[in-house]
Amino acid sequence: MVQQKIKELARLKAAAAKLETQVAVERIEALASLPEAYGYADLKSFIKALKVSAGTKRKGKPGRKAKAPKVKKVKAKRTRAKITPEIKEQLKALVTEGLTGSAIAKKLGISLPSVQNIKKELGLVKARGAEAAAVVG
């Protein structure tokens, strides 16, 4: 039973391959006869007429794709946080409450480096050199 099916499958595959070659030959013959069927003397003039009818012209060097036009992206202007004396006071209060720098930055809507700079300005941060000297000494 299985052997019969395998033989049948092989026979059908051979028939399919034969049909594929016949279709390929017929397609080539049909394509070769197109210019003559439409009244053109040669293939070159037929292709030229096809391009004109399609409304496309080749631009640039042959074999290269045309570049897509560049689209300018409109970026929204970045708004910078204005550091006011009120923000500095709020920051000082939050530091004394024990909040972390990133939590303060989120709460006040400013960047973490800005928080660090203000803390340094207000004297709320230990100097690096003093801390290192204390560890060594």
VMD Tcl script that builds the backbone (N, CA, C; Angstrom):
set m [mol new atoms 411]
animate dup $m
set s [atomselect $m all]
$s set {name element resname resid chain x y z} {
  {N N MET 1 A 0.823 -1.198 0.000}
  {CA C MET 1 A 0.000 0.000 0.000}
  {C C MET 1 A 0.867 1.261 0.000}
  {N N VAL 2 A 1.815 1.313 0.948}
  {CA C VAL 2 A 2.671 2.489 1.046}
  {C C VAL 2 A 3.581 2.578 -0.177}
  {N N GLN 3 A 4.068 1.437 -0.623}
  {CA C GLN 3 A 4.956 1.429 -1.786}
  {C C GLN 3 A 4.225 1.928 -3.032}
  {N N GLN 4 A 2.957 1.543 -3.170}
  {CA C GLN 4 A 2.164 2.013 -4.312}
  {C C GLN 4 A 2.015 3.525 -4.263}
  {N N LYS 5 A 1.775 4.049 -3.049}
  {CA C LYS 5 A 1.627 5.504 -2.904}
  {C C LYS 5 A 2.930 6.222 -3.215}
  {N N ILE 6 A 4.052 5.642 -2.815}
  {CA C ILE 6 A 5.359 6.247 -3.101}
  {C C ILE 6 A 5.607 6.258 -4.606}
  {N N LYS 7 A 5.279 5.152 -5.293}
  {CA C LYS 7 A 5.434 5.076 -6.750}
  {C C LYS 7 A 4.537 6.095 -7.439}
  {N N GLU 8 A 3.298 6.217 -6.957}
  {CA C GLU 8 A 2.343 7.178 -7.521}
  {C C GLU 8 A 2.852 8.607 -7.323}
  {N N LEU 9 A 3.402 8.866 -6.146}
  {CA C LEU 9 A 3.943 10.189 -5.847}
  {C C LEU 9 A 5.106 10.506 -6.770}
  {N N ALA 10 A 5.992 9.572 -6.987}
  {CA C ALA 10 A 7.130 9.765 -7.887}
  {C C ALA 10 A 6.651 10.034 -9.306}
  {N N ARG 11 A 5.625 9.300 -9.736}
  {CA C ARG 11 A 5.076 9.487 -11.087}
  {C C ARG 11 A 4.470 10.882 -11.220}
  {N N LEU 12 A 3.744 11.310 -10.184}
  {CA C LEU 12 A 3.117 12.640 -10.216}
  {C C LEU 12 A 4.162 13.760 -10.187}
  {N N LYS 13 A 5.242 13.547 -9.426}
  {CA C LYS 13 A 6.317 14.541 -9.387}
  {C C LYS 13 A 6.975 14.680 -10.754}
  {N N ALA 14 A 7.178 13.555 -11.422}
  {CA C ALA 14 A 7.777 13.579 -12.759}
  {C C ALA 14 A 6.852 14.304 -13.737}
  {N N ALA 15 A 5.541 14.051 -13.626}
  {CA C ALA 15 A 4.574 14.719 -14.500}
  {C C ALA 15 A 4.555 16.221 -14.217}
  {N N ALA 16 A 4.650 16.601 -12.940}
  {CA C ALA 16 A 4.655 18.022 -12.576}
  {C C ALA 16 A 5.897 18.700 -13.123}
  {N N ALA 17 A 7.048 18.036 -13.048}
  {CA C ALA 17 A 8.295 18.605 -13.573}
  {C C ALA 17 A 8.206 18.790 -15.085}
  {N N LYS 18 A 7.597 17.814 -15.759}
  {CA C LYS 18 A 7.438 17.898 -17.214}
  {C C LYS 18 A 6.530 19.070 -17.572}
  {N N LEU 19 A 5.436 19.241 -16.811}
  {CA C LEU 19 A 4.525 20.365 -17.056}
  {C C LEU 19 A 5.212 21.710 -16.810}
  {N N GLU 20 A 6.050 21.771 -15.777}
  {CA C GLU 20 A 6.762 23.015 -15.489}
  {C C GLU 20 A 7.675 23.404 -16.636}
  {N N THR 21 A 8.384 22.462 -17.200}
  {CA C THR 21 A 9.267 22.775 -18.323}
  {C C THR 21 A 8.463 23.192 -19.551}
  {N N GLN 22 A 7.326 22.554 -19.778}
  {CA C GLN 22 A 6.480 22.935 -20.911}
  {C C GLN 22 A 5.950 24.358 -20.740}
  {N N VAL 23 A 5.524 24.689 -19.517}
  {CA C VAL 23 A 5.015 26.040 -19.248}
  {C C VAL 23 A 6.123 27.062 -19.441}
  {N N ALA 24 A 7.333 26.751 -18.985}
  {CA C ALA 24 A 8.449 27.676 -19.133}
  {C C ALA 24 A 8.755 27.932 -20.611}
  {N N VAL 25 A 8.757 26.886 -21.413}
  {CA C VAL 25 A 9.030 27.027 -22.850}
  {C C VAL 25 A 7.932 27.852 -23.524}
  {N N GLU 26 A 6.678 27.549 -23.203}
  {CA C GLU 26 A 5.559 28.292 -23.796}
  {C C GLU 26 A 5.584 29.760 -23.377}
  {N N ARG 27 A 5.939 30.023 -22.141}
  {CA C ARG 27 A 6.002 31.406 -21.662}
  {C C ARG 27 A 7.078 32.181 -22.415}
  {N N ILE 28 A 8.235 31.568 -22.597}
  {CA C ILE 28 A 9.321 32.238 -23.320}
  {C C ILE 28 A 8.896 32.534 -24.754}
  {N N GLU 29 A 8.242 31.561 -25.395}
  {CA C GLU 29 A 7.779 31.763 -26.772}
  {C C GLU 29 A 6.743 32.886 -26.838}
  {N N ALA 30 A 5.827 32.915 -25.863}
  {CA C ALA 30 A 4.790 33.946 -25.852}
  {C C ALA 30 A 5.398 35.323 -25.624}
  {N N LEU 31 A 6.344 35.422 -24.734}
  {CA C LEU 31 A 6.989 36.709 -24.478}
  {C C LEU 31 A 7.805 37.178 -25.679}
  {N N ALA 32 A 8.465 36.239 -26.336}
  {CA C ALA 32 A 9.271 36.594 -27.504}
  {C C ALA 32 A 8.401 37.108 -28.646}
  {N N SER 33 A 7.165 36.663 -28.724}
  {CA C SER 33 A 6.295 37.085 -29.823}
  {C C SER 33 A 5.509 38.365 -29.513}
  {N N LEU 34 A 5.588 38.883 -28.280}
  {CA C LEU 34 A 4.833 40.084 -27.910}
  {C C LEU 34 A 5.153 41.310 -28.767}
  {N N PRO 35 A 6.434 41.669 -28.969}
  {CA C PRO 35 A 6.703 42.873 -29.779}
  {C C PRO 35 A 6.086 42.785 -31.176}
  {N N GLU 36 A 6.203 41.643 -31.785}
  {CA C GLU 36 A 5.655 41.455 -33.135}
  {C C GLU 36 A 4.133 41.520 -33.110}
  {N N ALA 37 A 3.519 40.969 -32.059}
  {CA C ALA 37 A 2.066 40.965 -31.956}
  {C C ALA 37 A 1.508 42.385 -31.826}
  {N N TYR 38 A 2.284 43.287 -31.238}
  {CA C TYR 38 A 1.832 44.668 -31.075}
  {C C TYR 38 A 2.387 45.610 -32.141}
  {N N GLY 39 A 3.070 45.062 -33.139}
  {CA C GLY 39 A 3.486 45.849 -34.287}
  {C C GLY 39 A 4.841 46.532 -34.123}
  {N N TYR 40 A 5.690 46.043 -33.265}
  {CA C TYR 40 A 7.024 46.638 -33.105}
  {C C TYR 40 A 8.048 45.781 -33.812}
  {N N ALA 41 A 9.049 46.466 -34.389}
  {CA C ALA 41 A 10.050 45.770 -35.184}
  {C C ALA 41 A 11.021 44.980 -34.303}
  {N N ASP 42 A 11.373 45.555 -33.151}
  {CA C ASP 42 A 12.335 44.870 -32.294}
  {C C ASP 42 A 11.962 45.029 -30.809}
  {N N LEU 43 A 12.651 44.294 -29.989}
  {CA C LEU 43 A 12.377 44.271 -28.556}
  {C C LEU 43 A 12.669 45.622 -27.898}
  {N N LYS 44 A 13.720 46.299 -28.353}
  {CA C LYS 44 A 14.120 47.571 -27.750}
  {C C LYS 44 A 13.025 48.623 -27.887}
  {N N SER 45 A 12.438 48.738 -29.057}
  {CA C SER 45 A 11.372 49.735 -29.260}
  {C C SER 45 A 10.106 49.350 -28.484}
  {N N PHE 46 A 9.859 48.049 -28.339}
  {CA C PHE 46 A 8.710 47.585 -27.566}
  {C C PHE 46 A 8.865 47.949 -26.084}
  {N N ILE 47 A 10.069 47.730 -25.543}
  {CA C ILE 47 A 10.334 48.066 -24.136}
  {C C ILE 47 A 10.214 49.567 -23.916}
  {N N LYS 48 A 10.708 50.350 -24.854}
  {CA C LYS 48 A 10.612 51.810 -24.753}
  {C C LYS 48 A 9.141 52.237 -24.715}
  {N N ALA 49 A 8.322 51.633 -25.550}
  {CA C ALA 49 A 6.898 51.951 -25.575}
  {C C ALA 49 A 6.218 51.546 -24.264}
  {N N LEU 50 A 6.622 50.414 -23.708}
  {CA C LEU 50 A 6.074 49.992 -22.423}
  {C C LEU 50 A 6.398 50.994 -21.313}
  {N N LYS 51 A 7.627 51.474 -21.306}
  {CA C LYS 51 A 8.024 52.444 -20.289}
  {C C LYS 51 A 7.247 53.744 -20.429}
  {N N VAL 52 A 7.053 54.172 -21.659}
  {CA C VAL 52 A 6.300 55.410 -21.887}
  {C C VAL 52 A 4.850 55.235 -21.446}
  {N N SER 53 A 4.269 54.084 -21.745}
  {CA C SER 53 A 2.872 53.860 -21.377}
  {C C SER 53 A 2.692 53.739 -19.863}
  {N N ALA 54 A 3.733 53.253 -19.190}
  {CA C ALA 54 A 3.653 53.136 -17.737}
  {C C ALA 54 A 3.882 54.486 -17.062}
  {N N GLY 55 A 4.468 55.424 -17.787}
  {CA C GLY 55 A 4.686 56.764 -17.244}
  {C C GLY 55 A 5.866 56.852 -16.302}
  {N N THR 56 A 6.789 55.940 -16.400}
  {CA C THR 56 A 7.969 55.997 -15.546}
  {C C THR 56 A 9.206 56.203 -16.399}
  {N N LYS 57 A 10.078 57.032 -15.880}
  {CA C LYS 57 A 11.359 57.241 -16.538}
  {C C LYS 57 A 12.437 56.856 -15.553}
  {N N ARG 58 A 13.484 56.291 -16.067}
  {CA C ARG 58 A 14.603 55.916 -15.205}
  {C C ARG 58 A 15.413 57.138 -14.879}
  {N N LYS 59 A 15.774 57.260 -13.637}
  {CA C LYS 59 A 16.633 58.352 -13.211}
  {C C LYS 59 A 17.873 57.740 -12.581}
  {N N GLY 60 A 18.983 58.391 -12.738}
  {CA C GLY 60 A 20.211 57.913 -12.122}
  {C C GLY 60 A 20.880 56.860 -12.969}
  {N N LYS 61 A 21.863 56.227 -12.391}
  {CA C LYS 61 A 22.646 55.230 -13.108}
  {C C LYS 61 A 21.870 53.915 -13.182}
  {N N PRO 62 A 22.067 53.176 -14.274}
  {CA C PRO 62 A 21.386 51.893 -14.397}
  {C C PRO 62 A 21.843 50.933 -13.299}
  {N N GLY 63 A 20.905 50.158 -12.804}
  {CA C GLY 63 A 21.233 49.173 -11.800}
  {C C GLY 63 A 21.174 49.696 -10.376}
  {N N ARG 64 A 20.941 50.988 -10.221}
  {CA C ARG 64 A 20.853 51.556 -8.871}
  {C C ARG 64 A 19.431 52.005 -8.603}
  {N N LYS 65 A 19.006 51.792 -7.383}
  {CA C LYS 65 A 17.666 52.222 -7.013}
  {C C LYS 65 A 17.686 53.708 -6.693}
  {N N ALA 66 A 16.609 54.365 -7.026}
  {CA C ALA 66 A 16.493 55.780 -6.713}
  {C C ALA 66 A 16.345 55.945 -5.210}
  {N N LYS 67 A 16.972 56.992 -4.682}
  {CA C LYS 67 A 16.882 57.242 -3.248}
  {C C LYS 67 A 15.530 57.834 -2.913}
  {N N ALA 68 A 15.020 57.413 -1.779}
  {CA C ALA 68 A 13.745 57.957 -1.305}
  {C C ALA 68 A 13.984 59.391 -0.836}
  {N N PRO 69 A 13.030 60.273 -1.072}
  {CA C PRO 69 A 13.220 61.658 -0.634}
  {C C PRO 69 A 13.316 61.722 0.889}
  {N N LYS 70 A 14.193 62.608 1.353}
  {CA C LYS 70 A 14.366 62.744 2.793}
  {C C LYS 70 A 13.208 63.530 3.377}
  {N N VAL 71 A 12.713 63.032 4.488}
  {CA C VAL 71 A 11.608 63.691 5.168}
  {C C VAL 71 A 12.173 64.330 6.432}
  {N N LYS 72 A 11.952 65.623 6.559}
  {CA C LYS 72 A 12.454 66.312 7.741}
  {C C LYS 72 A 11.533 66.028 8.907}
  {N N LYS 73 A 12.152 65.640 10.004}
  {CA C LYS 73 A 11.381 65.375 11.206}
  {C C LYS 73 A 11.309 66.657 12.017}
  {N N VAL 74 A 10.130 66.969 12.428}
  {CA C VAL 74 A 9.936 68.162 13.234}
  {C C VAL 74 A 10.053 67.753 14.691}
  {N N LYS 75 A 11.063 68.302 15.348}
  {CA C LYS 75 A 11.262 67.984 16.747}
  {C C LYS 75 A 10.610 69.065 17.600}
  {N N ALA 76 A 9.992 68.599 18.645}
  {CA C ALA 76 A 9.395 69.553 19.574}
  {C C ALA 76 A 10.529 70.200 20.357}
  {N N LYS 77 A 10.403 71.502 20.589}
  {CA C LYS 77 A 11.436 72.184 21.345}
  {C C LYS 77 A 11.414 71.681 22.772}
  {N N ARG 78 A 12.590 71.429 23.269}
  {CA C ARG 78 A 12.703 70.942 24.627}
  {C C ARG 78 A 12.579 72.125 25.567}
  {N N THR 79 A 11.741 71.983 26.538}
  {CA C THR 79 A 11.575 73.055 27.509}
  {C C THR 79 A 12.475 72.761 28.692}
  {N N ARG 80 A 13.261 73.712 29.034}
  {CA C ARG 80 A 14.190 73.561 30.144}
  {C C ARG 80 A 13.521 73.991 31.422}
  {N N ALA 81 A 13.788 73.274 32.475}
  {CA C ALA 81 A 13.224 73.646 33.773}
  {C C ALA 81 A 13.949 74.883 34.283}
  {N N LYS 82 A 13.183 75.826 34.737}
  {CA C LYS 82 A 13.758 77.051 35.289}
  {C C LYS 82 A 13.953 76.833 36.788}
  {N N ILE 83 A 15.186 76.981 37.214}
  {CA C ILE 83 A 15.501 76.782 38.629}
  {C C ILE 83 A 15.288 78.114 39.355}
  {N N THR 84 A 14.248 78.165 40.149}
  {CA C THR 84 A 13.907 79.387 40.883}
  {C C THR 84 A 14.310 79.218 42.350}
  {N N PRO 85 A 14.375 80.331 43.079}
  {CA C PRO 85 A 14.676 80.211 44.521}
  {C C PRO 85 A 13.666 79.339 45.261}
  {N N GLU 86 A 12.402 79.327 44.795}
  {CA C GLU 86 A 11.386 78.483 45.426}
  {C C GLU 86 A 11.726 77.008 45.261}
  {N N ILE 87 A 12.199 76.642 44.077}
  {CA C ILE 87 A 12.574 75.251 43.822}
  {C C ILE 87 A 13.734 74.869 44.723}
  {N N LYS 88 A 14.679 75.786 44.883}
  {CA C LYS 88 A 15.824 75.500 45.748}
  {C C LYS 88 A 15.370 75.277 47.196}
  {N N GLU 89 A 14.408 76.077 47.651}
  {CA C GLU 89 A 13.892 75.910 49.013}
  {C C GLU 89 A 13.180 74.563 49.166}
  {N N GLN 90 A 12.364 74.222 48.149}
  {CA C GLN 90 A 11.662 72.938 48.191}
  {C C GLN 90 A 12.678 71.789 48.204}
  {N N LEU 91 A 13.728 71.922 47.415}
  {CA C LEU 91 A 14.752 70.887 47.342}
  {C C LEU 91 A 15.416 70.721 48.709}
  {N N LYS 92 A 15.729 71.829 49.354}
  {CA C LYS 92 A 16.367 71.768 50.672}
  {C C LYS 92 A 15.460 71.043 51.670}
  {N N ALA 93 A 14.159 71.348 51.617}
  {CA C ALA 93 A 13.213 70.697 52.517}
  {C C ALA 93 A 13.126 69.197 52.248}
  {N N LEU 94 A 13.132 68.827 50.968}
  {CA C LEU 94 A 13.045 67.409 50.604}
  {C C LEU 94 A 14.305 66.652 51.008}
  {N N VAL 95 A 15.456 67.319 50.916}
  {CA C VAL 95 A 16.705 66.677 51.335}
  {C C VAL 95 A 16.677 66.413 52.831}
  {N N THR 96 A 16.182 67.386 53.575}
  {CA C THR 96 A 16.119 67.191 55.035}
  {C C THR 96 A 15.111 66.101 55.414}
  {N N GLU 97 A 14.123 65.872 54.554}
  {CA C GLU 97 A 13.164 64.782 54.800}
  {C C GLU 97 A 13.799 63.420 54.540}
  {N N GLY 98 A 14.901 63.421 53.800}
  {CA C GLY 98 A 15.607 62.164 53.542}
  {C C GLY 98 A 15.307 61.530 52.200}
  {N N LEU 99 A 14.680 62.274 51.263}
  {CA C LEU 99 A 14.403 61.711 49.936}
  {C C LEU 99 A 15.691 61.581 49.129}
  {N N THR 100 A 15.704 60.630 48.206}
  {CA C THR 100 A 16.863 60.443 47.339}
  {C C THR 100 A 16.872 61.501 46.244}
  {N N GLY 101 A 18.031 61.651 45.624}
  {CA C GLY 101 A 18.180 62.651 44.560}
  {C C GLY 101 A 17.238 62.409 43.395}
  {N N SER 102 A 17.074 61.132 42.988}
  {CA C SER 102 A 16.196 60.839 41.844}
  {C C SER 102 A 14.743 61.098 42.199}
  {N N ALA 103 A 14.356 60.815 43.456}
  {CA C ALA 103 A 12.975 61.078 43.876}
  {C C ALA 103 A 12.704 62.581 43.898}
  {N N ILE 104 A 13.693 63.332 44.340}
  {CA C ILE 104 A 13.553 64.800 44.363}
  {C C ILE 104 A 13.437 65.330 42.942}
  {N N ALA 105 A 14.266 64.814 42.036}
  {CA C ALA 105 A 14.251 65.263 40.638}
  {C C ALA 105 A 12.885 65.017 40.011}
  {N N LYS 106 A 12.306 63.856 40.255}
  {CA C LYS 106 A 10.981 63.541 39.699}
  {C C LYS 106 A 9.915 64.446 40.286}
  {N N LYS 107 A 9.998 64.651 41.590}
  {CA C LYS 107 A 8.977 65.434 42.282}
  {C C LYS 107 A 8.997 66.898 41.833}
  {N N LEU 108 A 10.203 67.457 41.618}
  {CA C LEU 108 A 10.326 68.875 41.248}
  {C C LEU 108 A 10.345 69.100 39.737}
  {N N GLY 109 A 10.485 68.025 38.977}
  {CA C GLY 109 A 10.483 68.139 37.511}
  {C C GLY 109 A 11.785 68.704 36.966}
  {N N ILE 110 A 12.895 68.396 37.647}
  {CA C ILE 110 A 14.205 68.831 37.170}
  {C C ILE 110 A 15.089 67.603 37.040}
  {N N SER 111 A 16.265 67.793 36.445}
  {CA C SER 111 A 17.146 66.655 36.231}
  {C C SER 111 A 17.943 66.328 37.489}
  {N N LEU 112 A 18.437 65.103 37.537}
  {CA C LEU 112 A 19.242 64.657 38.667}
  {C C LEU 112 A 20.530 65.471 38.803}
  {N N PRO 113 A 21.223 65.774 37.686}
  {CA C PRO 113 A 22.409 66.629 37.823}
  {C C PRO 113 A 22.067 68.007 38.390}
  {N N SER 114 A 20.903 68.540 38.037}
  {CA C SER 114 A 20.491 69.828 38.600}
  {C C SER 114 A 20.304 69.711 40.107}
  {N N VAL 115 A 19.721 68.600 40.546}
  {CA C VAL 115 A 19.533 68.380 41.982}
  {C C VAL 115 A 20.890 68.351 42.667}
  {N N GLN 116 A 21.835 67.612 42.085}
  {CA C GLN 116 A 23.166 67.520 42.680}
  {C C GLN 116 A 23.842 68.890 42.729}
  {N N ASN 117 A 23.708 69.675 41.661}
  {CA C ASN 117 A 24.332 71.004 41.620}
  {C C ASN 117 A 23.743 71.915 42.695}
  {N N ILE 118 A 22.434 71.862 42.866}
  {CA C ILE 118 A 21.785 72.719 43.868}
  {C C ILE 118 A 22.190 72.265 45.272}
  {N N LYS 119 A 22.251 70.953 45.477}
  {CA C LYS 119 A 22.671 70.449 46.781}
  {C C LYS 119 A 24.096 70.915 47.102}
  {N N LYS 120 A 24.961 70.887 46.093}
  {CA C LYS 120 A 26.336 71.339 46.285}
  {C C LYS 120 A 26.353 72.829 46.586}
  {N N GLU 121 A 25.540 73.593 45.846}
  {CA C GLU 121 A 25.458 75.041 46.022}
  {C C GLU 121 A 24.982 75.403 47.435}
  {N N LEU 122 A 24.033 74.626 47.953}
  {CA C LEU 122 A 23.481 74.895 49.280}
  {C C LEU 122 A 24.329 74.294 50.405}
  {N N GLY 123 A 25.367 73.563 50.045}
  {CA C GLY 123 A 26.246 72.972 51.050}
  {C C GLY 123 A 25.657 71.739 51.699}
  {N N LEU 124 A 24.784 71.052 50.986}
  {CA C LEU 124 A 24.134 69.863 51.537}
  {C C LEU 124 A 24.869 68.565 51.184}
  {N N VAL 125 A 25.999 68.676 50.477}
  {CA C VAL 125 A 26.751 67.508 50.054}
  {C C VAL 125 A 28.145 67.612 50.646}
  {N N LYS 126 A 28.660 66.507 51.134}
  {CA C LYS 126 A 30.028 66.502 51.642}
  {C C LYS 126 A 30.988 66.540 50.464}
  {N N ALA 127 A 32.101 67.218 50.643}
  {CA C ALA 127 A 33.118 67.273 49.585}
  {C C ALA 127 A 33.760 65.906 49.460}
  {N N ARG 128 A 34.121 65.531 48.286}
  {CA C ARG 128 A 34.711 64.214 48.056}
  {C C ARG 128 A 36.052 64.080 48.758}
  {N N GLY 129 A 36.839 65.121 48.701}
  {CA C GLY 129 A 38.170 65.063 49.282}
  {C C GLY 129 A 38.110 64.852 50.773}
  {N N ALA 130 A 37.184 65.497 51.475}
  {CA C ALA 130 A 37.070 65.366 52.917}
  {C C ALA 130 A 36.646 63.955 53.300}
  {N N GLU 131 A 35.751 63.370 52.529}
  {CA C GLU 131 A 35.281 62.021 52.815}
  {C C GLU 131 A 36.407 61.005 52.624}
  {N N ALA 132 A 37.172 61.193 51.571}
  {CA C ALA 132 A 38.278 60.276 51.282}
  {C C ALA 132 A 39.368 60.421 52.343}
  {N N ALA 133 A 39.619 61.643 52.803}
  {CA C ALA 133 A 40.637 61.869 53.823}
  {C C ALA 133 A 40.224 61.233 55.137}
  {N N ALA 134 A 38.937 61.247 55.454}
  {CA C ALA 134 A 38.447 60.658 56.695}
  {C C ALA 134 A 38.619 59.141 56.687}
  {N N VAL 135 A 38.436 58.538 55.544}
  {CA C VAL 135 A 38.566 57.078 55.428}
  {C C VAL 135 A 40.025 56.673 55.554}
  {N N VAL 136 A 40.922 57.444 54.902}
  {CA C VAL 136 A 42.339 57.108 54.912}
  {C C VAL 136 A 42.945 57.394 56.289}
  {N N GLY 137 A 42.610 58.567 56.880}
  {CA C GLY 137 A 43.240 59.017 58.137}
  {C C GLY 137 A 42.699 58.319 59.280}
}
mol reanalyze $m
mol bondsrecalc $m
mol representation Tube
mol addrep $m
